[in-house]
Amino acid sequence: MKLEQLMEGVPFDLVQGSLETEVTDIIYDSRKAAEGMAFVCIVGTQRDSHDFAADCAAKGVSVLVIQHDIDLSAMPDVTVVKVENSRYAMALMSCNLFGNPARQMTVIGVTGTKGKTTTTHMIKSVLEAAGKKVGMIGTNGIYFMGRHQETANTTPESYELQKTFRQFVDAGCDVALMEVSSQGLMMDRVAGIHYDVGVFTNLSPDHIGPINQQIKALCEERGLYYLDLNAEFSDENGYLLTDYAQPDGIHLTVSGYNKWVSYLCTHTPYSKNNPYQPGSTYYLSEEMQSQLADLP
């Protein structure tokens, strides 16, 4: 496949080389580098695979997909494209590489903190009883047409996910059913997939840990107030919280003035007489923002 076809739908800048470059496969693990492949450099939590770009070029990869600038002086013959987010780019590239197989099936995604595995197995049973040919991906592995394969993650990396969808289509599946984890969403593993049906089970604190900062950034970007009740609020930063929440709001004391404010949702169960629990996280609405703005 020519690079131009592989990059269809992906915003990118051509740093050097040609879009006519032939690509045989996509890799994101430098140990698999070989002639004709496209190596996608990913900034990970533990290491940055841009550091292995030169090694991959020496092994014959034809294309490097980079997220930030690197020294290309020793790689003049390699085509290089730069993208804003290499994980997102790899997801769309993988869709193109395997012929966008998800478009040839009904795709059902199940997400939520708990119950994803149980829910997908129940849906699979119902659909198969109705005569549908279902391919399923989740915590327990990949199931389709009587076959079973292990998978390292609840939601596989985008390349493996699209490869699996292609297997489903080639095997005759008409439904793709999958668990969609929060990590899978955060890391763009499911980018480029149009879900015909989305199922949301529930939301609880169990898996919210590192995602809090992502949600906080999103709230700030959209002008929403974000309060983490595990933090201590004092007059210095403007907030003193009372000791309980009610279904329609939380009672804030700001600079000596009392005010009821509404919120969007909470991770911690509450009732009228139930004190808020340390560690609760409230995502506050635009209405609350305007109410706070009215306070001195």
Secondary structure per residue as TSV (DSSP state, phi and psi in degrees):
chain	resnum	aa	ss	phi	psi
A	1	M	-	360.0	136.7
A	2	K	B	-73.8	149.0
A	3	L	H	-57.6	-36.9
A	4	E	H	-59.6	-39.5
A	5	Q	H	-70.9	-38.9
A	6	L	H	-64.3	-32.2
A	7	M	T	-92.8	8.7
A	8	E	T	-57.7	126.4
A	9	G	T	85.4	-3.7
A	10	V	-	-102.7	120.3
A	11	P	-	-67.7	128.3
A	12	F	-	-158.4	164.2
A	13	D	E	-119.6	133.9
A	14	L	E	-82.6	112.0
A	15	V	E	-82.3	-44.2
A	16	Q	E	-159.8	158.6
A	17	G	S	93.4	-155.4
A	18	S	-	-135.7	144.6
A	19	L	T	-74.5	-7.4
A	20	E	T	-83.7	-3.0
A	21	T	-	-58.4	133.8
A	22	E	B	-83.5	136.0
A	23	V	-	-122.6	127.8
A	24	T	-	-91.1	-28.4
A	25	D	E	-167.0	168.3
A	26	I	E	-111.9	135.7
A	27	I	E	-132.7	153.6
A	28	Y	S	-130.3	2.1
A	29	D	-	-108.7	113.8
A	30	S	G	-60.5	-22.6
A	31	R	G	-69.9	-16.2
A	32	K	G	-97.3	7.1
A	33	A	-	-59.8	136.8
A	34	A	-	-157.5	169.9
A	35	E	T	-58.6	133.8
A	36	G	T	87.3	-3.3
A	37	M	E	-88.5	161.6
A	38	A	E	-105.3	120.5
A	39	F	E	-98.5	119.4
A	40	V	E	-93.7	116.6
A	41	C	-	-83.5	120.9
A	42	I	-	-116.6	134.8
A	43	V	B	-86.1	105.8
A	44	G	-	-95.4	-179.9
A	45	T	S	-76.5	-26.3
A	46	Q	S	-105.2	-34.0
A	47	R	-	-152.2	162.9
A	48	D	B	-110.8	113.2
A	49	S	G	-72.8	-3.2
A	50	H	G	-59.3	-26.1
A	51	D	G	-65.3	-17.9
A	52	F	G	-105.0	7.7
A	53	A	H	-60.4	-44.6
A	54	A	H	-63.1	-40.6
A	55	D	H	-62.2	-41.1
A	56	C	H	-66.2	-39.7
A	57	A	H	-61.6	-39.0
A	58	A	H	-66.4	-25.4
A	59	K	T	-87.4	-1.6
A	60	G	T	104.8	7.6
A	61	V	-	-59.1	144.6
A	62	S	S	-92.7	-21.3
A	63	V	E	-138.7	140.0
A	64	L	E	-116.1	132.2
A	65	V	E	-109.5	114.0
A	66	I	E	-114.6	154.0
A	67	Q	S	-104.7	-26.2
A	68	H	S	-138.4	164.2
A	69	D	-	-64.9	142.4
A	70	I	-	-136.3	166.6
A	71	D	-	-75.5	116.3
A	72	L	-	-105.8	6.8
A	73	S	T	-59.5	-30.2
A	74	A	T	-94.0	6.1
A	75	M	-	-130.6	53.5
A	76	P	T	-69.3	-19.9
A	77	D	T	-98.4	0.7
A	78	V	S	-97.6	134.6
A	79	T	E	-74.9	133.7
A	80	V	E	-127.7	128.5
A	81	V	E	-120.7	143.6
A	82	K	E	-112.8	132.8
A	83	V	-	-124.9	164.0
A	84	E	S	-75.5	-38.4
A	85	N	-	-138.7	109.3
A	86	S	H	-70.2	-30.3
A	87	R	H	-65.3	-44.9
A	88	Y	H	-63.3	-44.1
A	89	A	H	-60.8	-43.0
A	90	M	H	-63.1	-35.8
A	91	A	H	-62.4	-46.7
A	92	L	H	-70.2	-37.7
A	93	M	H	-61.9	-39.2
A	94	S	H	-66.8	-38.9
A	95	C	H	-56.0	-47.0
A	96	N	H	-66.8	-41.8
A	97	L	H	-59.1	-40.4
A	98	F	T	-96.9	12.1
A	99	G	T	78.0	28.0
A	100	N	-	47.7	58.3
A	101	P	G	-63.5	-28.0
A	102	A	G	-62.3	-26.5
A	103	R	G	-70.1	-13.9
A	104	Q	G	-98.3	6.4
A	105	M	S	-136.0	164.4
A	106	T	E	-81.8	123.5
A	107	V	E	-109.0	126.6
A	108	I	E	-119.0	125.5
A	109	G	E	-115.0	133.8
A	110	V	E	-116.8	122.2
A	111	T	E	-131.1	166.1
A	112	G	S	138.7	166.0
A	113	T	S	-69.4	-48.4
A	114	K	S	-124.5	153.3
A	115	G	-	90.8	3.1
A	116	K	H	-63.7	-46.4
A	117	T	H	-64.7	-47.7
A	118	T	H	-59.7	-44.6
A	119	T	H	-64.0	-42.9
A	120	T	H	-65.3	-39.3
A	121	H	H	-65.9	-37.6
A	122	M	H	-65.0	-45.5
A	123	I	H	-62.4	-41.4
A	124	K	H	-59.1	-45.1
A	125	S	H	-62.3	-43.7
A	126	V	H	-64.8	-46.4
A	127	L	H	-65.0	-41.0
A	128	E	H	-66.9	-34.2
A	129	A	H	-66.0	-25.0
A	130	A	T	-88.9	4.8
A	131	G	T	93.4	6.6
A	132	K	-	-81.8	149.4
A	133	K	-	-100.1	109.8
A	134	V	E	-110.2	132.9
A	135	G	E	-106.7	131.2
A	136	M	E	-125.8	138.4
A	137	I	E	-127.1	132.5
A	138	G	E	-177.6	-162.6
A	139	T	T	-57.5	-37.4
A	140	N	T	-85.6	1.5
A	141	G	E	117.8	-161.2
A	142	I	E	-114.1	128.8
A	143	Y	E	-125.7	130.0
A	144	F	E	-163.3	133.0
A	145	M	T	50.4	44.9
A	146	G	T	80.6	3.0
A	147	R	E	-104.7	156.4
A	148	H	E	-137.7	133.3
A	149	Q	E	-129.9	144.2
A	150	E	-	-78.3	153.3
A	151	T	-	-137.7	145.8
A	152	A	S	-76.0	-27.8
A	153	N	S	-129.4	154.6
A	154	T	S	-53.7	-49.3
A	155	T	S	-112.0	109.4
A	156	P	-	-62.6	163.1
A	157	E	-	-58.3	153.5
A	158	S	H	-55.1	-41.0
A	159	Y	H	-61.0	-49.9
A	160	E	H	-64.0	-36.0
A	161	L	H	-63.2	-47.9
A	162	Q	H	-67.7	-34.8
A	163	K	H	-62.8	-39.9
A	164	T	H	-66.7	-43.0
A	165	F	H	-57.4	-40.3
A	166	R	H	-63.0	-39.6
A	167	Q	H	-61.9	-41.7
A	168	F	H	-58.7	-49.9
A	169	V	H	-61.9	-46.8
A	170	D	H	-63.6	-27.9
A	171	A	H	-85.4	-7.4
A	172	G	T	99.7	12.5
A	173	C	-	-69.8	142.0
A	174	D	S	-111.9	-4.7
A	175	V	E	-133.2	132.3
A	176	A	E	-110.4	119.9
A	177	L	E	-118.2	127.5
A	178	M	E	-146.0	150.9
A	179	E	E	-81.8	131.8
A	180	V	-	-114.0	104.2
A	181	S	-	-80.4	161.3
A	182	S	H	-62.8	-37.4
A	183	Q	H	-65.0	-39.3
A	184	G	H	-61.5	-38.0
A	185	L	H	-70.5	-46.4
A	186	M	H	-60.3	-36.9
A	187	M	T	-96.9	17.5
A	188	D	T	58.9	27.4
A	189	R	T	-69.0	-25.8
A	190	V	T	-106.9	12.1
A	191	A	T	-60.2	140.8
A	192	G	T	90.1	-4.5
A	193	I	-	-98.2	128.2
A	194	H	-	-95.9	118.4
A	195	Y	-	-89.8	126.4
A	196	D	S	-76.3	-32.3
A	197	V	E	-136.8	132.1
A	198	G	E	-118.5	132.7
A	199	V	E	-119.3	125.8
A	200	F	E	-112.9	119.9
A	201	T	-	-85.0	-57.3
A	202	N	-	-172.2	173.1
A	203	L	-	-136.7	125.0
A	204	S	-	-142.6	169.2
A	205	P	G	-68.1	-13.2
A	206	D	G	-50.8	-44.2
A	207	H	G	-114.0	16.5
A	208	I	T	-82.7	-20.9
A	209	G	T	-21.5	-91.4
A	210	P	T	-67.9	-14.3
A	211	I	H	-76.6	-20.2
A	212	N	H	-52.5	-44.1
A	213	Q	H	-66.0	-34.0
A	214	Q	H	-64.6	-44.9
A	215	I	H	-67.8	-38.4
A	216	K	H	-60.0	-44.9
A	217	A	H	-63.1	-38.8
A	218	L	H	-65.4	-42.1
A	219	C	H	-60.7	-44.2
A	220	E	H	-63.5	-40.1
A	221	E	H	-63.0	-34.9
A	222	R	T	-97.6	9.3
A	223	G	T	74.5	25.1
A	224	L	-	-99.7	150.4
A	225	Y	E	-82.9	140.8
A	226	Y	E	-125.0	124.0
A	227	L	E	-125.0	125.7
A	228	D	E	-104.2	111.0
A	229	L	T	-73.4	-2.7
A	230	N	T	-77.9	-20.4
A	231	A	S	-80.8	155.1
A	232	E	-	-94.4	120.4
A	233	F	-	-101.2	135.4
A	234	S	-	-132.4	177.9
A	235	D	T	-59.9	-26.2
A	236	E	T	-63.2	-36.3
A	237	N	T	-108.6	8.8
A	238	G	T	97.7	-9.0
A	239	Y	-	-124.2	136.4
A	240	L	E	-130.1	120.6
A	241	L	E	-95.0	141.9
A	242	T	E	-76.9	178.9
A	243	D	E	-95.6	11.5
A	244	Y	E	-157.1	158.9
A	245	A	E	-113.8	150.2
A	246	Q	E	-119.6	163.7
A	247	P	T	-57.1	-26.3
A	248	D	T	-103.0	5.0
A	249	G	E	164.1	177.5
A	250	I	E	-123.7	149.7
A	251	H	E	-92.8	115.7
A	252	L	E	-105.5	141.4
A	253	T	E	-113.6	112.6
A	254	V	E	-117.4	114.7
A	255	S	T	51.5	38.4
A	256	G	T	89.5	-6.6
A	257	Y	E	-104.3	136.2
A	258	N	E	-91.9	145.2
A	259	K	E	-157.2	132.8
A	260	W	E	-87.4	135.5
A	261	V	E	-134.3	148.7
A	262	S	-	-90.2	162.2
A	263	Y	-	-137.4	163.9
A	264	L	S	-77.4	-49.1
A	265	C	E	-166.3	169.5
A	266	T	E	-140.3	148.2
A	267	H	S	-81.9	-22.9
A	268	T	S	-98.8	127.7
A	269	P	-	-58.3	144.8
A	270	Y	-	-147.6	163.7
A	271	S	-	-148.2	177.2
A	272	K	T	-56.5	-37.5
A	273	N	T	-107.1	16.1
A	274	N	-	-100.9	115.7
A	275	P	B	-61.6	149.7
A	276	Y	-	-65.6	150.3
A	277	Q	-	-100.1	138.0
A	278	P	T	-55.1	136.4
A	279	G	T	97.5	-8.3
A	280	S	-	-63.4	148.4
A	281	T	E	-126.8	125.3
A	282	Y	E	-114.1	131.6
A	283	Y	E	-105.3	113.4
A	284	L	E	-97.1	143.3
A	285	S	-	-78.8	171.2
A	286	E	H	-63.0	-30.9
A	287	E	H	-60.6	-41.3
A	288	M	H	-65.3	-39.2
A	289	Q	H	-58.0	-43.0
A	290	S	H	-68.9	-35.1
A	291	Q	H	-65.9	-40.6
A	292	L	H	-66.9	-33.6
A	293	A	H	-65.5	-24.0
A	294	D	T	-78.1	-16.4
A	295	L	-	-78.6	148.5
A	296	P	-	-62.0	360.0
